[in-house]
């Protein structure tokens, strides 16, 4: 009979720890953003909907007409972090039938009250290859917030190359 390095109880504990570790990793990967939404006071339903549409847009580079309409509906949400996630989802739709409407949604957010939303609107327009991005970036270079100005300058520098 072969001698074990550890007793039966130690193997059981190691197995349980491994299962616990895997469960924690799976939770953080799939459900962690929901916990984040609740923890920081985001509206859970809106956050879950927009996050799932963002994941699909990122993975497949497209959304159905209904999914796109659902996403656009959240572009005016009262939570700026929801609006930012909508703009992030638009990044991936430049080669779809929704590209023109995605550009219009991003343009509308250029006058948002939150600086972060304006930054992501600029990024979305750049990623969506907006034909007038140079003029838009020049205008946004005069924004009241320095972070928006910096983003506009980065876009102008990229366009100058």
N, C-alpha and C positions, 0 to 999 in steps of 0.2 A: 504494500500500500504506500502510495506516494504521500509525502508529508507536505502540508500546505504552509505557505509563508504566513498567511493570516487565518484567523478562525472564520467560521461560517458567518458570524455576525459582522465581521469587518467587510466581507464581500457584499453582504446585503446593504450595509451602509454606503459603500462605494457605489453600488448600483443605484441606490436611491438618490445620491448626490448627483450622479450623472444624469438621471432622469430630470431632476430638479433644474440642473443647469440647462438642459435642452429645452425645458418648458419656459424658462426665463428668456432664453434667446428667441424662441418662437413668439412669445408674447411681445417682446420689444420690437420684433420685426413686423408683425402683422397687426397688433392691436395697440402698440405703444402710442401711436399718434392719436388714438381715441382717448386714451388716458391723459395725454398732453392737452387735448382740447378741453376736457373736463377740468383738469387741474388749473389751467390758465383762464378759464371762464369763457371759452369760445362756445358758441351754440353747437352742441354735439351733432345734431342732425345735419346742419349746414356744413360743418367741418368734415363730417364723414362723407357726405355727398361730394363735396368739392375735392376732397383728398382722393376718393376713389376714381373720379373723373380725371384728375391729374395723373394718377398712376396709369390709367388706361391710355391716356394721350401719350404719356412718356414711353410706354411699352409698345404700342401699336402705331403711333404717329397718326392716329385718326380717331374720330368720334362719329357716332351716328347723328342724324339730324336731331333726334330727340335728346340725346346726350349733350350735344352742343347747345341746344336751347336751354337745357337745365343748367349748364355751366354759365351761360351768359346771364341767366336770371340772377346769379349770385354776384355778378360784377358790381352791383350797386349795394351790396350787403353793408350793414352798419359796422361790421367788424373789419378793420383794415387788413388783418391777417387773412381773412377769407378772400378779400379782394386781391391780395398779393398772390394767393394760390391760384385764383382764376387766371391772372395774368401769366403765371408760370405755366399753367396748362396750355395757354395759347402759344407758348414758345414752339410747341411740337406740331402745330397745325398749319405751317406755312406751305406745305405741299398738298393741301386738301382743298376740297370745294368750299370749305369754310374760311379760307385764308383772308379774303376781302372783308368779311364780316368780323373776323378776329382782329384785323387791323383797326376797324372802326371802334370796336370795344376798347382796344388799347388806347386809341386817340382820345376817347372820352375820359379816360382815367388820367390823362396828362394834367388836368386841372383839379385833381383830387386834393383834399385838405391835408392828407398825410404824405409826408416826404417819401416814405418807403414805397407807397403805391405809385407815386410819380416815377421813382427810379425803375420799378418793375415795368411800368408802362413803356418807358424808353427802351428798356432791354427787350421787351416783347416786340416792339416795332422794329428794332434792329434785327432780331432773330427772324421776324416775319418778312424781312426784306422790303420794308416800306419804301416806295420810290422817293418819297419826300423826307426821308430820315435826316438828311443833312440840314434842311431848313428847320425841321422840328428841333433837332439837337441845338442848333444855333439859338433858337428862341428859348429853349430850356436852359441854356447856359446862363441866362439872366434870372434864373429862379431865385427865390428868397433863401432857399436852403442850400448850403454848401455841398451836401452829398448829391443833390440833384445836379448841381453845376458840374461836379466831378464826373458823374456818369455821362452827362452830355459831352464833356470834353473828351472822355475816353472814346465815345462813339465817333466824334469828329476826327480824332487822331487815327482811328481804324479806317475811316473812310478816306483819309488823306493818303494812305499807303497805296 
